[in-house]
Amino acid sequence: EFIKLAGGAAAAWPLTVRAQHSTMPIVGWLSPQPLKASQHFIDGFLIGLGEAGFIEGTSVTIVLRPGGGDQSLQERATDLVRRGVAAIMAGPPPAALAARRATSTIPIVFTSGADPMKLGLVSSYNRPGGNATGFHIQFIQLVEKRLSLLDEMVPGVSRIAVLVNPANPNAETIERNATKAAHALGREFSVFKAKTDDEIRTAFAGLVAWRAGAVFVGPDPFYYRRNAQIATLAARHRLPISSMESGFVEAGGLMSYGPDLTDLYRQAGVFVGRILKGEKAAEIPVQQPTKFEMVINLKTAKAIDITIPQSIMLSADKVIE
């Protein structure tokens, strides 16, 4: 009788677990970036979900669909919809747009460097109106600040090269803002365009021939995925490089200044938690980042014989030794 009872309980337990999991909300993660490059964003996102009361594996299931593999971004978005997810966390604009094409009803939370109104993701910032809301990262407005920091860090440089992706919808605005800032600083300025790996190599050959003293990397998701390639080329030619995203600095670039993206994804996790609790994406206002960070690679500075001013060191949020 004991064996029968024990056996019956053991058989019933998995059914109970399955019943619990069947009612657990599923959240999809959609990104053009590979898993390794997205991990710190995912970590921040899970922290935000936890703050909202949802713990992965206990009260929510996360289905990751990062970049890479054979499936296109649109196929991965469609797959998440087919799985019946309760919400989709969609990173840069390509992911958000793919998710929007895949569904007009499942809530989407985005992080977008482009204007979400111009992209058609929302009808207004205060009342998005559709099934998407999230964060607008105003990268192009930080161009002047980043150039000023780079100028302070390498004051002897007279020529600054700007790397711009011509496929970026904000390319002209980035170029215009950078030109204005460079002229205000009294620096010579030249734009080098690249939208593929080969074109990045060609651009570096061109800016080296132009005798650039520093490189300013325009904000672009493609460049973030190529941070190791760009940092390696900069190191090879002993060029100080400034980026918006700290991944460049971790890969060997000199400095970065921009939104703390890990914290931004934490906030996005809180947004998704609010939606899982019943709030509508249409009624959650689009927000902007509230936390910014400057990261410096001191090892790189020493390798290219640059002495970081004390004022910059004291302002840095993180220094890589």
C-alpha positions in Angstrom: 0.0 0.0 0.0 2.9 2.4 0.8 4.5 1.7 -2.5 1.2 2.3 -4.3 0.7 5.6 -2.4 4.3 6.8 -3.1 4.0 5.8 -6.7 0.7 7.6 -7.1 2.1 10.8 -5.6 5.2 10.6 -7.8 3.0 10.3 -10.9 0.8 13.1 -9.8 3.6 15.6 -9.1 4.7 16.2 -12.7 1.1 16.8 -13.7 0.9 19.5 -11.0 4.1 21.1 -12.2 2.9 21.0 -15.8 -0.4 22.6 -14.8 1.5 25.4 -13.0 3.8 26.0 -16.0 0.9 26.0 -18.4 -0.5 29.1 -16.7 2.9 30.8 -16.3 3.2 33.8 -18.7 5.8 33.5 -21.5 7.9 36.5 -22.4 9.8 36.5 -25.7 13.2 38.2 -26.1 13.9 39.3 -29.7 17.2 40.9 -30.7 19.4 41.1 -33.8 22.4 40.7 -31.5 23.9 37.3 -30.8 23.4 35.9 -27.3 26.9 36.6 -26.0 26.7 40.3 -26.9 23.2 40.5 -25.4 23.9 38.8 -22.1 24.4 41.8 -19.9 21.2 43.3 -21.4 19.3 40.1 -20.6 20.7 40.2 -17.0 19.4 43.7 -16.6 16.1 42.8 -18.1 15.7 39.9 -15.6 16.5 42.1 -12.7 13.7 44.5 -13.8 11.3 41.7 -14.2 12.2 40.6 -10.6 11.6 44.1 -9.3 8.1 43.9 -10.8 7.5 40.5 -9.1 8.3 38.0 -11.9 11.1 35.5 -11.4 12.3 33.5 -14.4 11.4 29.8 -14.0 9.1 30.5 -11.1 6.5 33.0 -12.2 7.5 33.7 -15.8 9.1 31.8 -18.7 11.6 33.6 -21.0 12.0 32.4 -24.6 15.2 33.9 -26.1 15.4 34.6 -29.8 18.8 36.4 -30.2 20.6 37.0 -33.5 22.6 34.3 -35.3 21.5 31.0 -36.7 19.5 30.2 -39.8 16.3 32.0 -39.0 15.8 35.6 -40.0 14.8 38.2 -37.5 11.2 38.2 -38.9 11.0 34.4 -38.7 12.1 34.6 -35.0 9.4 37.2 -34.3 6.8 35.1 -36.0 7.9 32.1 -34.0 7.4 34.0 -30.7 3.9 34.9 -31.8 3.2 31.3 -32.7 4.2 30.3 -29.2 1.6 32.5 -27.7 3.9 34.8 -25.7 2.3 37.3 -23.3 4.7 40.1 -24.3 7.8 40.6 -26.5 11.0 42.5 -25.4 12.3 43.8 -28.7 15.7 45.5 -28.6 16.9 47.9 -31.3 14.4 49.1 -34.0 14.9 46.2 -36.4 13.6 43.8 -33.7 10.8 46.1 -32.7 9.7 46.5 -36.3 9.9 42.8 -36.9 7.7 42.2 -33.8 5.2 44.8 -34.9 4.9 43.2 -38.3 4.3 39.8 -36.6 1.6 41.0 -34.3 -0.7 44.0 -33.7 -2.1 42.6 -30.4 0.7 41.1 -28.3 2.4 43.9 -26.2 5.9 45.0 -27.3 8.5 46.8 -25.3 11.3 48.4 -27.3 14.5 50.2 -26.9 15.0 52.5 -29.9 17.7 54.9 -30.9 15.5 56.1 -33.7 12.4 58.1 -33.2 9.6 55.6 -32.5 7.0 57.9 -33.8 8.8 58.2 -37.2 9.2 54.5 -37.2 5.4 54.1 -36.8 5.8 52.1 -33.5 3.7 54.6 -31.5 1.3 57.4 -32.3 2.6 59.7 -29.5 5.1 59.6 -26.6 2.5 60.1 -23.8 -0.1 57.8 -25.2 1.5 55.3 -27.6 -1.9 54.1 -28.8 -1.0 50.7 -30.2 0.6 47.5 -28.8 4.1 49.0 -28.4 5.8 51.2 -25.8 9.3 51.5 -24.5 12.3 53.8 -24.5 13.6 56.3 -27.0 17.4 56.6 -26.7 18.3 60.0 -28.2 21.8 58.9 -29.4 22.2 61.7 -31.9 21.6 64.4 -29.2 24.7 63.0 -27.4 27.1 63.5 -30.4 28.2 67.0 -29.2 28.9 65.8 -25.6 30.9 62.8 -26.8 33.0 64.9 -29.2 33.7 67.3 -26.4 34.9 64.5 -24.1 37.1 63.1 -26.8 38.6 66.5 -27.5 39.3 66.9 -23.7 40.9 63.5 -23.6 43.2 64.0 -26.6 43.7 67.8 -26.8 46.6 67.6 -29.2 44.5 66.0 -32.0 43.7 68.3 -34.9 41.8 65.8 -37.1 38.8 63.7 -36.0 37.4 61.0 -38.3 33.7 60.1 -37.9 32.5 56.6 -38.8 28.9 56.6 -40.0 26.6 53.9 -41.3 24.9 55.3 -44.4 22.1 52.7 -43.9 21.2 54.2 -40.6 18.0 56.4 -40.9 19.7 59.0 -38.7 22.9 59.1 -40.7 22.4 62.6 -42.1 21.5 64.0 -38.6 24.5 62.3 -37.0 26.8 63.7 -39.6 25.3 67.2 -39.3 25.5 67.3 -35.5 29.1 65.9 -35.6 30.1 68.5 -38.2 28.7 71.3 -36.1 30.4 70.1 -32.9 33.8 69.5 -34.6 33.7 73.1 -36.0 32.9 74.5 -32.6 35.9 72.7 -31.2 38.1 74.0 -34.0 39.0 70.5 -35.3 39.3 69.3 -38.8 36.6 66.7 -39.5 35.9 64.1 -42.2 33.2 61.5 -42.5 33.9 57.9 -43.5 31.0 55.6 -44.3 30.7 51.9 -43.8 27.8 49.5 -43.6 29.6 46.1 -44.1 32.7 44.4 -42.6 34.7 45.1 -45.8 33.6 48.7 -45.8 34.8 49.2 -42.2 38.2 48.0 -43.2 38.2 50.3 -46.2 37.1 53.2 -44.1 39.9 52.7 -41.7 42.4 52.6 -44.5 41.0 55.9 -45.7 41.0 57.6 -42.4 44.6 56.4 -41.7 45.6 57.8 -45.1 43.8 61.1 -44.1 46.0 61.1 -40.9 43.2 61.1 -38.5 44.2 61.6 -34.9 41.1 60.1 -33.3 37.9 58.2 -34.4 34.4 59.0 -33.4 32.1 56.0 -34.0 28.5 57.1 -34.9 25.7 55.4 -32.9 24.5 52.3 -34.8 23.4 48.8 -33.9 25.6 47.3 -36.7 28.7 48.9 -35.2 27.8 47.6 -31.8 27.9 44.1 -33.2 31.3 44.8 -34.8 32.9 46.4 -31.7 35.8 43.9 -31.6 36.6 44.5 -35.3 36.6 48.2 -34.9 38.5 48.2 -31.6 41.2 45.9 -33.2 41.6 48.2 -36.2 41.9 51.2 -34.0 44.5 49.5 -31.8 46.5 48.4 -34.9 46.8 52.0 -36.0 47.2 53.4 -32.4 44.1 55.5 -32.7 42.0 56.7 -29.8 38.3 55.8 -30.4 35.1 57.0 -28.9 31.8 55.1 -28.9 28.4 55.3 -27.4 28.4 51.7 -26.1 30.6 50.3 -23.4 31.2 47.1 -25.4 33.7 48.9 -27.5 35.7 49.8 -24.4 35.5 46.2 -23.2 36.7 45.1 -26.6 39.8 47.5 -26.4 38.4 50.9 -27.5 39.5 53.9 -25.5 36.3 55.4 -24.2 32.5 55.4 -24.3 29.8 57.7 -23.2 26.1 57.0 -23.4 23.1 55.6 -21.6 23.7 52.8 -19.2 22.1 50.2 -21.4 22.1 47.5 -18.7 20.0 49.8 -16.5 17.8 50.7 -19.5 17.0 47.0 -20.0 16.3 46.8 -16.3 13.7 49.5 -16.7 12.3 47.7 -19.8 11.9 44.6 -17.6 9.9 46.7 -15.2 7.7 47.8 -18.1 7.1 44.2 -19.1 6.2 43.3 -15.5 3.6 46.1 -15.5 2.1 44.8 -18.7 2.0 41.2 -17.3 0.1 42.7 -14.3 -2.6 44.1 -16.6 -1.4 47.5 -17.8 -1.8 48.3 -21.5 1.2 49.1 -23.6 -1.0 51.7 -25.4 -1.3 53.7 -22.1 2.3 53.5 -20.8 4.2 56.6 -22.0 7.5 56.2 -23.9 10.4 57.2 -21.7 14.1 58.2 -22.1 17.1 56.8 -20.3 17.8 58.4 -16.9 21.2 56.9 -16.2 24.4 57.6 -18.3 27.9 56.3 -17.9 31.4 57.0 -19.1 33.8 54.1 -19.4 37.6 54.3 -20.0 40.0 51.6 -20.9 43.2 52.6 -19.1 45.2 49.7 -20.6 44.4 51.0 -24.1 45.3 54.5 -23.1 48.8 53.3 -22.0 49.2 51.2 -25.1 48.7 54.2 -27.4 50.6 56.6 -25.1 47.7 58.8 -24.0 47.6 60.3 -20.6 44.0 60.6 -19.4 43.4 64.0 -17.8 42.5 63.8 -14.1 39.2 65.6 -14.7 38.2 62.7 -17.0 39.4 60.1 -14.6 37.3 61.6 -11.8 34.2 61.7 -14.0 34.5 58.1 -15.2 31.9 55.7 -14.0 34.1 52.7 -14.8 37.8 52.3 -15.5 39.1 49.1 -17.1 42.6 48.5 -15.8 
